[in-house]
Amino acid sequence: MQTQIQAARQGTVTEAMERVAEREQVEPEFVRQQVADGQAVIPANVEHDRLDPMIIGREFATKVNANIGNSETESGVTEELEKLHTAVHYGADTVMDLSTGGDLDRIREANVEHSPVPIGTVPIYEAVKQVESVEDITHELLLDVIEKQAEQGVDYMTIHAGVLLEHLPLTDGRKTGIVSRGGSILAQWMEENAMQNPFYAKFEEICEVFAEYDVTFSLGDGLRPGCLADASDEAQFAELETLGELTEVAHEYGVQVMVEGPGHVPMDQIAENVERQQEVCNGAPFYVLGPLVTDVAPGYDHITSCIGATEAARAGAAMLCYVTPKEHLGLPDAEDVREGLAAYRIAAHAADVANGREGARDWDDALSEARYEFDWRRQFDLALDPDRAQSYHDQTLPGDNYKEARFCSMCGAEFCSMRIDQDARDADGKMEAIADETDLERSPAAEVNRPPVGTHEVEGDGLLDDADLDGDFEVDLDREYPATDD
C-alpha cells in the first residue's frame, strides 16, 4: 500500500485525489502536485471506511476542525456521538476526539464508524489513562497506543514531538507556563525521568506505523502561548524549529504532515506567525487554534478567537480549530459545538472571500440578492445556519404571510430602507430585475463555500448522509466494541 504522498510523488492520482478535486472544483493533477510537494494533506486512514476524502492546504478552501470529547466527569458515548452529529451537520471538515475519561476505545470506535469526515486524536491522553503516574509511561506503551488507534481508523494524530528537554527552561518566565495538555504531560515526564521527549526519540518508528495506515501527522504545538504576554516567545519558536526538522523526516518516510499553531496571539503578530511557520516547515499546512486576540472575554472566546482565525486564514493558515463559548470554563455540549462552528465557518469563509478564492463570494452575492428581493425563504435556505436565521425572524413575525412581506421587525414597513429604495426606483421607472443573478449550481467554489456547508455527500449503509444530517441520525449504542490488549 502507498500513502497519498507516496502515490502523488510517483505521479499517481488516487481515488481520494479525484474526490478532493471534485469537491474543491480544481483539476486532479493540481491536487496531486500539492500533496506531492507536502503543501497539502488528505487525511485518510485506510481503515476508515466511512470517510468522504477532503484536503487541507493553503491553496484550497479554508477548513474548520471541531474538537469534541469527554472528561473524567462529563459525557459518554451517546453524548459524544451527538456532538459528532452536530459538528458534521454544522460544517466541521474534521473532528478531533479529545476524550480523557470513560471507555476511550468505545468512544473512538463509534466516532470513526459514524464519521464521514476525518477523525483526529491525541494519543498521549490514552497513554496517561493506562498508568498510575505520568512518569510510568514507557516508549513501548506510546507506540502500542499509536498503533492501536491507527488500526481503529484514526486519520490524523497530534504528536507533541517538538517539545524537547532543552526547551523547558525557556518557559520559566511565562505568565501562564505550558498550557497544552500534551505539552505539560510530556514536560512532566521529561523532568521526572531526566530523558528526552519519547515522541521525539521514537519519531522514526512512529513514522513507520503512520505510513502503514496512511495516518497524517498533526505535529503538536506543546509550547504554544496561553496568553498574549507569552506569544511569539523563544520557547514557542524553538519548538517550531524542531517541528520543521520533523516535517522533513516524516516526508522522507512517505507520511503526510500538518503543523499546529499558537492559541493566543495579538492581532498584529498573527500574519508574522503564519509566515514564519510556512518558511520553517517548508509550506506544510498550518492548523491553528484561534488564535485568541484578547484574553479578557471568558464566555465569548469563540468570538475573540474567530477574529484571530480570520486573520490567520487570510495570511495562509489552511485549517482553523474552532473554539467554543465554554473555552477555559467547562466541557462544551452540543449547543456549544454549534456556536463554535458558526463562528469558525464565518471566519473561514470571510478569509476565502478576502483571499479571492474562486467562487467564494458567490454565496454572499446570492444571499444579498435574495435579501434585496425580500425572498425570505431563500434567505433562510442560503444562511450559514438556516434554522437559526428563520427562528430569529419568526420570533416577531411568525406568520406565513410575513414570508412575503417587504420588511422585517427591525425597521417595519415604513422605515425599511430596501423597500423605500425599491419604491423610489420603481417610481422613476429605473427599477429593473437584478442583472447577472448568481447561479450557485454553476459556481466554481469549493463545496464548503456553497450552502448548506458541511453536509458531505456519502453513500452506503450506516453513513452520515444528507438525510441523517436533517435529524434522522441513528447509532447503535448497544453495539459491542472489541476489547483491546492495552
ZIMOZI-V146292 format. One record per residue. RES is the residue in one small letter. NEAR is the number of other C-alpha atoms within 10 Angstrom. Layout:
# ZIMOZI-V146292
((RES:NEAR) (RES:NEAR))
This chain:
# ZIMOZI-V146292
((m:10) (q:14) (t:25) (q:29) (i:28) (q:21) (a:17) (a:22) (r:18) (q:11) (g:13) (t:16) (v:18) (t:16) (e:12) (a:21) (m:24) (e:18) (r:17) (v:25) (a:22) (e:14) (r:19) (e:23) (q:17) (v:16) (e:13) (p:19) (e:16) (f:14) (v:28) (r:26) (q:18) (q:20) (v:26) (a:23) (d:16) (g:25) (q:24) (a:27) (v:25) (i:26) (p:31) (a:27) (n:27) (v:19) (e:18) (h:23) (d:16) (r:21) (l:27) (d:19) (p:23) (m:23) (i:29) (i:27) (g:26) (r:23) (e:18) (f:22) (a:27) (t:29) (k:27) (v:25) (n:28) (a:29) (n:25) (i:22) (g:27) (n:22) (s:14) (e:10) (t:10) (e:16) (s:17) (g:19) (v:20) (t:14) (e:17) (e:22) (l:24) (e:16) (k:25) (l:29) (h:22) (t:23) (a:26) (v:25) (h:24) (y:24) (g:26) (a:31) (d:28) (t:27) (v:27) (m:24) (d:23) (l:19) (s:25) (t:20) (g:18) (g:17) (d:11) (l:20) (d:18) (r:17) (i:23) (r:26) (e:17) (a:22) (n:26) (v:24) (e:20) (h:22) (s:23) (p:27) (v:28) (p:28) (i:28) (g:29) (t:25) (v:23) (p:22) (i:24) (y:18) (e:22) (a:21) (v:19) (k:15) (q:14) (v:13) (e:9) (s:10) (v:18) (e:16) (d:15) (i:19) (t:14) (h:13) (e:11) (l:18) (l:20) (l:20) (d:17) (v:18) (i:24) (e:19) (k:18) (q:23) (a:24) (e:17) (q:20) (g:27) (v:31) (d:30) (y:29) (m:25) (t:22) (i:26) (h:29) (a:25) (g:25) (v:31) (l:24) (l:16) (e:12) (h:18) (l:19) (p:9) (l:15) (t:18) (d:12) (g:9) (r:16) (k:13) (t:14) (g:18) (i:22) (v:15) (s:18) (r:14) (g:23) (g:24) (s:17) (i:18) (l:26) (a:22) (q:14) (w:22) (m:21) (e:14) (e:12) (n:13) (a:10) (m:12) (q:18) (n:23) (p:21) (f:21) (y:18) (a:14) (k:15) (f:17) (e:16) (e:14) (i:19) (c:22) (e:16) (v:19) (f:26) (a:23) (e:18) (y:24) (d:30) (v:30) (t:27) (f:26) (s:24) (l:25) (g:27) (d:28) (g:30) (l:34) (r:28) (p:28) (g:22) (c:21) (l:19) (a:15) (d:22) (a:22) (s:19) (d:15) (e:14) (a:24) (q:22) (f:20) (a:17) (e:21) (l:27) (e:15) (t:17) (l:25) (g:21) (e:14) (l:20) (t:24) (e:17) (v:15) (a:21) (h:17) (e:13) (y:17) (g:24) (v:28) (q:32) (v:29) (m:29) (v:27) (e:28) (g:28) (p:25) (g:25) (h:26) (v:26) (p:17) (m:18) (d:11) (q:15) (i:26) (a:17) (e:14) (n:19) (v:23) (e:16) (r:16) (q:24) (q:20) (e:11) (v:17) (c:24) (n:16) (g:22) (a:28) (p:27) (f:29) (y:28) (v:25) (l:23) (g:30) (p:31) (l:28) (v:24) (t:19) (d:16) (v:10) (a:12) (p:14) (g:15) (y:15) (d:25) (h:25) (i:23) (t:23) (s:29) (c:30) (i:21) (g:29) (a:33) (t:27) (e:24) (a:32) (a:31) (r:25) (a:18) (g:23) (a:33) (a:29) (m:30) (l:31) (c:28) (y:29) (v:32) (t:31) (p:22) (k:18) (e:17) (h:11) (l:10) (g:12) (l:17) (p:22) (d:20) (a:18) (e:14) (d:19) (v:24) (r:22) (e:17) (g:29) (l:29) (a:20) (a:21) (y:30) (r:28) (i:16) (a:28) (a:28) (h:24) (a:20) (a:24) (d:23) (v:19) (a:15) (n:14) (g:12) (r:19) (e:18) (g:19) (a:25) (r:20) (d:21) (w:22) (d:18) (d:15) (a:17) (l:20) (s:15) (e:17) (a:17) (r:17) (y:16) (e:18) (f:19) (d:16) (w:23) (r:15) (r:16) (q:21) (f:20) (d:16) (l:21) (a:19) (l:22) (d:18) (p:16) (d:11) (r:12) (a:16) (q:18) (s:13) (y:11) (h:17) (d:16) (q:10) (t:12) (l:16) (p:13) (g:10) (d:9) (n:8) (y:15) (k:18) (e:13) (a:15) (r:18) (f:20) (c:18) (s:12) (m:10) (c:10) (g:12) (a:14) (e:9) (f:12) (c:15) (s:13) (m:15) (r:18) (i:14) (d:13) (q:16) (d:14) (a:13) (r:13) (d:12) (a:10) (d:9) (g:9) (k:11) (m:13) (e:9) (a:8) (i:10) (a:7) (d:6) (e:12) (t:18) (d:11) (l:16) (e:8) (r:9) (s:18) (p:18) (a:23) (a:21) (e:20) (v:24) (n:29) (r:21) (p:17) (p:18) (v:20) (g:24) (t:23) (h:25) (e:12) (v:16) (e:14) (g:9) (d:8) (g:16) (l:21) (l:28) (d:19) (d:17) (a:12) (d:15) (l:17) (d:11) (g:11) (d:11) (f:18) (e:14) (v:14) (d:10) (l:12) (d:6) (r:9) (e:8) (y:13) (p:9) (a:8) (t:7) (d:6) (d:10))
